[in-house]
Amino acid sequence: MLPPELRGVPLPPPPPLLLALLLLLQPLQNSARGAKRFDPTWESLDARQLPAWFDQAKFGIFIHWGVYSVPSFGSEWFWWYWQKEKIQNFVNFMKNNYPPGFKYADFGPLFSTKFFNASQWADIFQVSGAKYVVLTSKHHEGFTLWGSEYSWNWNAVDEGPKRDLVKELEGAIRKRTDLRFGLYYSLFEWFHPTRLLPL
Ligand SMILES: *[C@@H]1O[C@H](CO)[C@@H](O)[C@H](O)[C@H]1NC(C)=O
């Protein structure tokens, strides 16, 4: 979420359709139990029951982490606000902190994650009392936190960390039997010609 000094900054909310479409809380146990399959229609998807553990969990942690974490200004919508909506304080932030001509893609190599320690994160999640942890494996910037072959050269293995962050976190979370691991994956990408939604 926003750091306190940015709480006054007006941020257009993401369209509700996206929120509804894009949250994929992976029901990991289901495939093992031969769960029923669903069709890509609202009727079918709405018929899907929440797993009982999810209803009972009460508290989980959803992590937005990606290239936008380098500027860490405003929110994960940084790229959109800066270059599409050209919101003044985002434009000023770039003008004041980065050289002229600096592109969003130039943040990629700076996403080093050098202090990331998955088991340390899992320790913190566990003592917080959370029952599940969901990571943005890809947000609308299109950068994948694992080495996706469909996101060539714009993923955490080809550049930046040179690490499979999804796998590292998954391994650490699954070692804690009282924590469940989920992934968010956005089909929509702001600037990918085949991944647009009407905004
Ligand atoms: C990662 O954090 C754990 C604590 O959960 C610690 O034991 C371990 O030494 C740390 N690893 C590194 C490489 O710092």
The ligand as an SDF file (V2000), in Angstrom:
LIG
                    3D

 14 14  0  0  0  0  0  0  0  0999 V2000
   17.4840  -16.2770    5.3030 C   0  0  0  0  0  0  0  0  0  0  0  0
   16.6990  -16.1310    6.4400 O   0  0  0  0  0  0  0  0  0  0  0  0
   16.8080  -17.2090    7.3620 C   0  0  0  0  0  0  0  0  0  0  0  0
   15.8180  -16.9240    8.4720 C   0  0  0  0  0  0  0  0  0  0  0  0
   14.5730  -17.3760    8.1010 O   0  0  0  0  0  0  0  0  0  0  0  0
   18.2180  -17.3320    7.8630 C   0  0  0  0  0  0  0  0  0  0  0  0
   18.3140  -18.4450    8.7110 O   0  0  0  0  0  0  0  0  0  0  0  0
   19.1570  -17.4770    6.6790 C   0  0  0  0  0  0  0  0  0  0  0  0
   20.4840  -17.4680    7.1470 O   0  0  0  0  0  0  0  0  0  0  0  0
   18.9520  -16.3640    5.6850 C   0  0  0  0  0  0  0  0  0  0  0  0
   19.7600  -16.6220    4.5080 N   0  0  0  0  0  0  0  0  0  0  0  0
   20.5800  -15.7300    4.0200 C   0  0  0  0  0  0  0  0  0  0  0  0
   21.3250  -16.1260    2.7860 C   0  0  0  0  0  0  0  0  0  0  0  0
   20.7380  -14.6360    4.5170 O   0  0  0  0  0  0  0  0  0  0  0  0
  1  2  1  0
  1 10  1  0
  2  3  1  0
  3  4  1  0
  3  6  1  0
  4  5  1  0
  6  7  1  0
  6  8  1  0
  8  9  1  0
  8 10  1  0
 10 11  1  0
 11 12  1  0
 12 13  1  0
 12 14  2  0
M  END
$$$$
